[in-house]
Amino acid sequence: MRLSLRYKVFFVILLANGLLAGAMLYANNRAFNTSFDAYLSQVQSRRLAPLLDALADEYQRQGGWQWVNNRPERWQELNERFLSPRHGRDHHPPRRDSRRPFPIFQLQDARGELLWGRPRPDSRTTWLPIEVSGEKVGALGLPANLRLTEEFDQVFALEQRRHFLWIAAIALLLSGLIAIPFAHALVKPIARLRNATRELADGHFDLRLPRRGSDELSDLAHDFNRLGQRLKMNLDARQRWIADISHELRTPVAVLQAELEALQDGITEPGPATLASLHQEIRRLGDLIDDLHELSLSDAGALSYQMAPVDLGELIDMVCQQSRSSLRQAHLTLDWERPSTSLWVEGDAKRLTQLLTNLMQNSLHYTAGSETAPGLLRVELAQASPGVCLRWSDSAPGVPEEDLPRLFDRLYRGEHSRSRATGGSGLGLAIARNVVEAHGGTIEASASVLGGLTITVTLFSEPSTPACPSPENSQ
């Protein structure tokens, strides 16, 4: 049988309160019995005081306890005279009855030797001292079952125990009545979270839970809302990703289709210009497919990295030398000076070259330059213990402040000056971020003092955050 959480909480609370009520009942009974036994012992001591005095007088008169065995009728007479619980209010002692057995009191001498009565466990006997001139000469043993000699005492003890039982029962009932709404209030947010989770699993990512209080359930509602928000963001990113890929692939395919149809229809002749245009679109399509493949491998962790000491300045120098022709065609002036000392990092030379190449392509595609007003690309490399700091800055156009955090998203490009019309697949910075993170480094984008964009890369071996010099200080 499936038992809901509400009933489980109810039964746990009820069980806990039941155990508490039982423990309190047991403790109260023990305390009452102990106190009541002490009270009865005091009452019996006062009630039997005349008997103790009579036994002390008889001890003095007889010169010892020999008379107990020699004259048992005298022992019985003294016991019967004071055994009645109404003694002291009756002026006449009870009449002797030969059929009544000897009293069941016990008698000890001063050394603790039993003079009269049957041996019993000490826990069942209360011993009252018999004293002569302040010196103990014996003790009278009172059986435990004779302590409640008054009917009122018995009724009082029984009523008290009944009261304890009623109190425990009422406490258990009240705890059950309180546990019902408490269990409902405790389980209600959990049930609400369960229903919301089912809605979330069905694709309703806009659902949010109200956050009340500051306990763990409130934190759970907050985490649920964060989960829904993150799933909604991932869904939107996936939809944008599919739309952007479709658009990126459609453009070169559409150009190729138009060019080929024009050749088939005889509108254009297969000359060098036409073949160059077809080749350019095929290269663009191939570059996009290669970037997508590279990014998918990087996301899946399938890219192999062979770490070794690498002189980062040498890699930058090599990429800059290879790109001088492209920089001239784009009318960009390169400001790069290799440091006099080698700056080593622990990394994969091939992947770091890919990182630098992507940064170079990003600047070539998005930095404005002309013969009359050439653009500027500044590359700076500095030591930043325990690694190095690379700052890659270009001139205008810049990137709006709100677009900076999204520059490393896949296929994302600014919609104004750095638009799709300038070329590029929009995957270069995404691949660059994956390469940097695979090396345990950090990469971030900021506004450049040159008017464009600055990409700051920190590479280091140990988990640390090197402090790169500020752009103002590097001018």
C-alpha positions as CSV (number, residue, x, y, z in Angstrom):
1,M,0.0,0.0,0.0
2,R,1.3,3.4,-1.0
3,L,1.3,5.9,1.9
4,S,1.5,9.5,1.0
5,L,4.0,11.9,2.5
6,R,1.3,13.7,4.4
7,Y,0.2,10.6,6.3
8,K,3.8,9.7,6.9
9,V,4.5,13.1,8.5
10,F,1.3,12.8,10.5
11,F,2.1,9.4,11.9
12,V,5.7,10.4,12.7
13,I,4.5,13.4,14.7
14,L,1.8,11.3,16.4
15,L,4.4,8.6,17.2
16,A,6.8,11.1,18.6
17,N,4.1,12.7,20.8
18,G,2.9,9.3,21.8
19,L,6.4,8.2,22.9
20,L,6.7,11.5,24.8
21,A,3.3,11.1,26.5
22,G,4.2,7.5,27.4
23,A,7.6,8.6,28.8
24,M,5.9,11.4,30.8
25,L,3.3,9.0,32.1
26,Y,6.0,6.5,33.2
27,A,8.1,9.2,34.8
28,N,5.0,10.7,36.6
29,N,4.0,7.3,37.9
30,R,7.5,6.5,39.1
31,A,7.7,9.9,40.8
32,F,4.2,9.6,42.3
33,N,4.9,6.0,43.6
34,T,8.2,7.1,45.2
35,S,6.7,10.2,46.8
36,F,3.5,8.3,47.9
37,D,5.5,5.4,49.3
38,A,7.5,7.9,51.3
39,Y,4.3,9.6,52.5
40,L,2.8,6.2,53.5
41,S,6.0,5.3,55.3
42,Q,5.8,8.5,57.3
43,V,2.1,7.9,58.0
44,Q,2.8,4.3,59.1
45,S,5.6,5.4,61.2
46,R,3.3,7.8,63.1
47,R,0.5,5.2,63.2
48,L,2.8,2.5,64.6
49,A,4.7,4.8,67.0
50,P,2.6,3.5,69.9
51,L,3.4,-0.1,69.0
52,L,7.1,0.8,68.7
53,D,7.0,2.4,72.2
54,A,5.1,-0.6,73.6
55,L,7.8,-3.0,72.2
56,A,10.5,-0.8,73.6
57,D,8.8,-0.8,77.1
58,E,8.4,-4.6,76.9
59,Y,12.1,-4.9,75.9
60,Q,13.1,-2.9,79.0
61,R,10.8,-4.8,81.2
62,Q,11.8,-8.3,80.0
63,G,15.5,-7.4,79.6
64,G,15.7,-8.5,76.0
65,W,13.8,-10.1,73.2
66,Q,13.6,-13.7,74.7
67,W,9.9,-13.2,75.5
68,V,9.0,-13.0,71.8
69,N,9.6,-16.7,71.5
70,N,8.8,-17.7,75.1
71,R,5.6,-15.8,75.2
72,P,4.2,-15.5,71.7
73,E,0.8,-14.6,73.0
74,R,2.2,-11.4,74.3
75,W,3.7,-10.6,70.9
76,Q,0.3,-11.3,69.3
77,E,-1.5,-9.2,71.8
78,L,0.7,-6.2,71.2
79,N,0.4,-6.6,67.4
80,E,-3.4,-6.9,67.5
81,R,-3.7,-3.9,69.7
82,F,-2.0,-1.6,67.3
83,L,-2.5,-3.3,64.0
84,S,-6.0,-1.8,63.4
85,P,-5.7,1.4,61.1
86,R,-8.3,3.0,63.4
87,H,-6.1,2.7,66.4
88,G,-6.0,5.9,68.4
89,R,-9.6,6.8,67.5
90,D,-11.0,3.6,69.3
91,H,-11.0,3.6,73.0
92,H,-11.3,-0.1,73.1
93,P,-8.8,-2.6,71.5
94,P,-10.2,-5.1,69.0
95,R,-11.5,-8.3,70.5
96,R,-9.3,-11.2,70.1
97,D,-10.2,-13.8,67.7
98,S,-8.6,-17.2,68.1
99,R,-9.2,-17.9,64.4
100,R,-7.1,-14.9,63.3
101,P,-3.5,-15.9,62.4
102,F,-0.5,-14.2,63.9
103,P,0.3,-10.8,62.5
104,I,2.8,-10.8,59.7
105,F,5.1,-8.2,61.1
106,Q,8.8,-9.1,61.4
107,L,11.1,-8.4,64.2
108,Q,14.9,-7.9,64.2
109,D,17.3,-7.4,67.0
110,A,20.0,-4.7,67.1
111,R,22.4,-6.9,65.1
112,G,19.8,-7.4,62.3
113,E,19.1,-11.1,63.1
114,L,15.5,-12.0,62.5
115,L,13.6,-12.9,65.7
116,W,10.1,-13.2,64.3
117,G,8.5,-13.6,60.9
118,R,9.4,-15.2,57.6
119,P,12.3,-13.9,55.6
120,R,11.4,-11.6,52.7
121,P,13.4,-9.5,50.2
122,D,14.4,-6.2,51.6
123,S,12.7,-4.4,48.7
124,R,9.3,-5.7,50.0
125,T,9.8,-4.7,53.7
126,T,10.0,-1.3,55.4
127,W,12.0,-1.4,58.7
128,L,11.0,0.9,61.6
129,P,13.7,1.3,64.3
130,I,12.9,0.4,68.0
131,E,14.9,2.6,70.3
132,V,15.5,2.6,74.1
133,S,17.1,5.8,75.5
134,G,18.1,6.8,72.0
135,E,19.8,3.5,71.3
136,K,18.5,1.1,68.6
137,V,17.6,-2.2,70.1
138,G,15.7,-3.7,67.2
139,A,13.5,-3.0,64.2
140,L,9.9,-3.8,63.2
141,G,9.4,-5.0,59.6
142,L,6.3,-3.8,57.8
143,P,5.4,-5.7,54.6
144,A,4.9,-3.5,51.5
145,N,1.4,-4.9,50.9
146,L,0.2,-3.6,54.3
147,R,1.3,0.0,53.7
148,L,-2.1,1.0,52.2
149,T,-4.1,0.3,55.3
150,E,-6.6,3.1,54.8
151,E,-9.3,2.8,52.2
152,F,-8.9,6.6,51.5
153,D,-5.2,6.0,50.7
154,Q,-6.0,3.3,48.2
155,V,-8.7,5.4,46.5
156,F,-6.4,8.4,46.3
157,A,-3.6,6.5,44.7
158,L,-6.0,4.9,42.2
159,E,-7.5,8.2,41.3
160,Q,-4.1,9.8,40.7
161,R,-3.1,7.0,38.4
162,R,-6.3,7.4,36.5
163,H,-5.7,11.1,36.2
164,F,-2.3,10.4,34.7
165,L,-3.8,8.1,32.1
166,W,-6.4,10.7,31.1
167,I,-3.8,13.4,30.9
168,A,-1.6,11.2,28.6
169,A,-4.7,10.3,26.4
170,I,-5.7,13.9,26.1
171,A,-2.2,15.0,25.2
172,L,-2.0,12.3,22.6
173,L,-5.4,13.4,21.1
174,L,-4.3,17.1,21.1
175,S,-1.0,16.2,19.4
176,G,-3.0,14.2,16.7
177,L,-5.3,17.2,16.1
178,I,-2.3,19.6,15.8
179,A,-0.4,17.1,13.6
180,I,-3.1,17.1,11.0
181,P,-2.9,20.8,9.9
182,F,0.8,20.8,10.5
183,A,1.4,17.8,8.2
184,H,-0.8,19.5,5.6
185,A,1.1,22.8,5.9
186,L,4.4,21.0,5.6
187,V,3.5,18.8,2.7
188,K,1.6,21.5,0.8
189,P,4.8,23.2,-0.7
190,I,6.2,19.8,-1.5
191,A,3.0,18.9,-3.4
192,R,3.2,22.2,-5.2
193,L,6.8,21.5,-6.2
194,R,5.8,18.1,-7.4
195,N,3.0,19.5,-9.6
196,A,5.4,22.2,-10.9
197,T,8.0,19.6,-11.7
198,R,5.6,17.7,-13.8
199,E,4.7,20.9,-15.6
200,L,8.4,21.5,-16.1
201,A,8.9,18.0,-17.5
202,D,6.1,18.7,-20.0
203,G,8.0,21.7,-21.3
204,H,6.3,24.6,-19.4
205,F,9.6,26.4,-18.6
206,D,7.9,29.7,-17.8
207,L,6.4,28.3,-14.6
208,R,7.7,29.9,-11.4
209,L,7.0,29.0,-7.7
210,P,6.4,31.6,-5.1
211,R,9.2,31.8,-2.5
212,R,7.9,32.1,1.1
213,G,10.1,32.0,4.2
214,S,13.7,31.3,4.5
215,D,13.8,27.5,5.2
216,E,15.0,24.6,3.0
217,L,11.7,24.5,1.2
218,S,12.1,28.1,0.2
219,D,15.6,27.4,-1.1
220,L,14.2,24.4,-3.0
221,A,11.6,26.7,-4.7
222,H,14.4,29.2,-5.5
223,D,16.5,26.4,-7.1
224,F,13.4,25.2,-9.0
225,N,12.9,28.7,-10.4
226,R,16.6,28.8,-11.4
227,L,16.3,25.4,-13.1
228,G,13.2,26.6,-15.1
229,Q,15.0,29.8,-16.1
230,R,18.1,27.9,-17.2
231,L,16.1,25.4,-19.2
232,K,14.2,28.2,-20.8
233,M,17.5,29.9,-21.7
234,N,18.9,26.6,-23.1
235,L,15.8,26.1,-25.1
236,D,16.0,29.6,-26.6
237,A,19.7,29.1,-27.3
238,R,19.1,25.8,-29.0
239,Q,16.4,27.4,-31.2
240,R,18.7,30.3,-32.0
241,W,21.5,27.8,-32.7
242,I,19.4,25.8,-35.1
243,A,18.1,29.0,-36.8
244,D,21.6,30.5,-37.1
245,I,23.1,27.3,-38.5
246,S,20.3,27.0,-41.0
247,H,20.9,30.6,-42.1
248,E,24.7,30.2,-42.2
249,L,24.4,27.1,-44.4
250,R,21.6,28.5,-46.5
251,T,23.6,31.5,-47.7
252,P,26.5,29.8,-49.4
253,V,24.3,27.0,-50.7
254,A,21.9,29.6,-52.2
255,V,24.7,31.4,-53.9
256,L,26.1,28.2,-55.3
257,Q,22.7,27.1,-56.5
258,A,22.2,30.5,-58.2
259,E,25.6,30.4,-59.9
260,L,25.2,26.8,-61.1
261,E,21.6,27.5,-62.4
262,A,22.9,30.5,-64.3
263,L,25.6,28.3,-65.9
264,Q,23.0,25.7,-66.8
265,D,20.7,28.2,-68.3
266,G,23.5,29.8,-70.3
267,I,23.1,33.2,-68.6
268,T,26.7,33.3,-67.5
269,E,29.8,31.7,-69.1
270,P,32.1,29.5,-67.1
271,G,35.0,32.0,-66.8
272,P,37.6,32.7,-64.2
273,A,35.4,35.2,-62.3
274,T,32.5,32.7,-62.0
275,L,34.8,29.9,-60.9
276,A,36.4,32.2,-58.3
277,S,33.0,33.0,-56.9
278,L,32.0,29.4,-56.7
279,H,35.3,28.5,-55.1
280,Q,34.9,31.3,-52.5
281,E,31.4,30.1,-51.5
282,I,32.6,26.5,-51.3
283,R,35.5,27.6,-49.0
284,R,33.1,29.6,-46.9
285,L,30.8,26.6,-46.6
286,G,33.8,24.3,-45.8
287,D,35.1,26.7,-43.2
288,L,31.7,26.9,-41.5
289,I,31.4,23.1,-41.4
290,D,35.0,22.8,-40.1
291,D,34.2,25.3,-37.3
292,L,31.0,23.5,-36.4
293,H,32.9,20.2,-36.3
294,E,35.7,21.7,-34.2
295,L,33.3,23.2,-31.8
296,S,31.3,20.0,-31.4
297,L,34.5,18.1,-30.6
298,S,35.5,20.7,-28.1
299,D,32.1,20.6,-26.3
300,A,32.2,16.8,-26.2
301,G,35.8,16.9,-24.8
302,A,37.0,14.9,-27.8
303,L,39.8,17.3,-28.7
304,S,43.2,15.9,-27.8
305,Y,45.6,18.2,-25.9
306,Q,49.3,17.5,-25.6
307,M,50.5,19.7,-22.9
308,A,54.1,20.9,-22.9
309,P,56.0,24.1,-22.2
310,V,55.2,26.6,-24.9
311,D,56.7,30.1,-25.6
312,L,53.6,32.1,-26.1
313,G,55.5,35.1,-27.5
314,E,56.9,32.9,-30.3
315,L,53.4,31.6,-31.2
316,I,52.1,35.2,-31.4
317,D,55.0,36.2,-33.6
318,M,54.4,33.4,-36.0
319,V,50.7,34.1,-36.3
320,C,51.4,37.8,-36.9
321,Q,54.0,37.0,-39.6
322,Q,51.6,34.7,-41.4
323,S,48.8,37.3,-41.3
324,R,50.8,40.4,-42.5
325,S,49.4,40.0,-46.1
326,S,45.8,39.8,-44.8
327,L,46.4,42.8,-42.5
328,R,47.6,44.9,-45.4
329,Q,44.6,43.9,-47.5
330,A,42.3,44.9,-44.6
331,H,44.3,48.1,-44.1
332,L,45.1,47.3,-40.5
333,T,48.3,48.4,-38.8
334,L,49.8,45.9,-36.4
335,D,51.3,47.1,-33.1
336,W,53.1,44.1,-31.7
337,E,56.5,43.8,-30.1
338,R,57.7,40.5,-28.9
339,P,59.0,40.5,-25.3
340,S,62.7,40.3,-24.8
341,T,62.4,37.3,-22.5
342,S,60.5,34.1,-23.3
343,L,57.1,33.8,-21.6
344,W,56.3,30.1,-21.1
345,V,53.0,28.5,-20.4
346,E,51.9,24.9,-20.1
347,G,49.8,24.2,-23.1
348,D,49.2,22.6,-26.5
349,A,51.0,24.5,-29.2
350,K,48.5,23.5,-31.9
351,R,45.5,24.5,-29.9
352,L,47.1,27.8,-28.8
353,T,47.9,28.6,-32.4
354,Q,44.2,28.0,-33.3
355,L,43.3,30.4,-30.4
356,L,45.5,33.1,-31.8
357,T,44.4,32.5,-35.3
358,N,40.7,32.9,-34.3
359,L,41.5,36.2,-32.5
360,M,43.3,37.4,-35.6
361,Q,40.4,36.4,-37.9
362,N,38.0,38.2,-35.6
363,S,40.0,41.4,-35.9
364,L,40.4,41.1,-39.6
365,H,36.6,40.5,-40.2
366,Y,35.3,43.2,-37.8
367,T,37.8,46.1,-37.7
368,A,37.2,48.9,-40.1
369,G,40.2,50.2,-42.1
370,S,40.9,52.0,-45.3
371,E,43.9,53.5,-47.2
372,T,43.1,56.9,-45.8
373,A,42.2,55.8,-42.3
374,P,43.8,52.5,-41.5
375,G,42.6,50.5,-38.5
376,L,44.9,49.4,-35.6
377,L,45.5,46.1,-34.0
378,R,47.5,46.1,-30.8
379,V,48.8,42.8,-29.2
380,E,50.3,42.9,-25.7
381,L,51.9,40.1,-23.8
382,A,53.0,40.5,-20.2
383,Q,54.1,38.3,-17.2
384,A,51.3,37.8,-14.6
385,S,52.4,35.3,-12.0
386,P,52.0,32.4,-12.1
387,G,51.3,32.7,-15.9
388,V,51.0,35.2,-18.6
389,C,48.4,37.8,-19.7
390,L,47.6,38.4,-23.4
391,R,45.6,41.5,-24.4
392,W,44.3,41.6,-28.0
393,S,42.9,45.0,-28.8
394,D,41.6,46.5,-32.1
395,S,40.2,49.9,-33.2
396,A,36.6,50.9,-34.1
397,P,33.9,49.8,-34.6
398,G,33.2,48.8,-31.0
399,V,30.7,46.5,-29.4
400,P,27.7,47.8,-27.3
401,E,28.1,47.2,-23.6
402,E,25.1,44.9,-23.4
403,D,26.5,42.7,-26.2
404,L,29.9,42.0,-24.5
405,P,28.9,39.1,-22.3
406,R,27.4,37.3,-25.4
407,L,30.4,37.6,-27.7
408,F,31.5,34.1,-26.8
409,D,28.1,32.5,-27.6
410,R,27.9,30.3,-30.7
411,L,27.1,32.1,-33.9
412,Y,26.5,35.4,-32.0
413,R,27.6,38.6,-33.6
414,G,26.7,42.2,-33.0
415,E,24.0,43.4,-35.2
416,H,25.4,46.9,-36.1
417,S,29.0,47.6,-37.1
418,R,30.1,44.0,-36.4
419,S,27.4,42.4,-38.5
420,R,27.1,39.3,-40.6
421,A,27.9,41.3,-43.7
422,T,31.5,41.6,-42.7
423,G,31.9,37.8,-42.9
424,G,33.0,35.2,-40.5
425,S,31.0,32.2,-39.1
426,G,30.5,33.6,-35.6
427,L,32.1,30.5,-34.1
428,G,35.7,31.8,-33.7
429,L,35.3,33.3,-30.2
430,A,33.3,30.3,-29.0
431,I,36.1,28.0,-30.1
432,A,38.6,30.4,-28.5
433,R,36.8,30.2,-25.2
434,N,36.8,26.4,-25.2
435,V,40.5,26.3,-25.9
436,V,41.3,28.7,-23.1
437,E,39.1,26.8,-20.6
438,A,40.7,23.6,-21.6
439,H,44.0,25.1,-20.6
440,G,42.6,26.2,-17.3
441,G,42.7,29.9,-18.2
442,T,40.2,32.7,-18.5
443,I,39.0,34.8,-21.4
444,E,36.9,38.0,-21.3
445,A,35.8,40.8,-23.6
446,S,35.8,44.5,-22.8
447,A,35.7,47.8,-24.6
448,S,39.0,48.8,-26.1
449,V,40.7,52.1,-25.5
450,L,41.3,52.1,-29.3
451,G,37.6,52.3,-29.9
452,G,37.0,48.6,-30.7
453,L,37.2,45.4,-28.7
454,T,39.7,44.0,-26.3
455,I,40.0,40.3,-25.7
456,T,42.0,39.5,-22.5
457,V,43.3,36.0,-22.1
458,T,45.1,34.7,-19.0
459,L,47.0,31.4,-19.1
460,F,48.6,29.8,-16.1
461,S,49.4,26.4,-14.6
462,E,48.1,26.7,-11.1
463,P,44.6,27.6,-10.0
464,S,44.9,31.3,-9.7
465,T,43.6,34.6,-11.1
466,P,46.5,36.6,-12.4
467,A,46.0,40.4,-12.4
468,C,46.6,41.8,-15.9
469,P,47.7,45.4,-16.1
470,S,44.8,47.8,-16.9
471,P,44.5,49.0,-20.5
472,E,45.2,52.5,-19.4
473,N,48.5,51.5,-17.9
474,S,49.5,49.6,-21.0
475,Q,49.3,52.6,-23.3
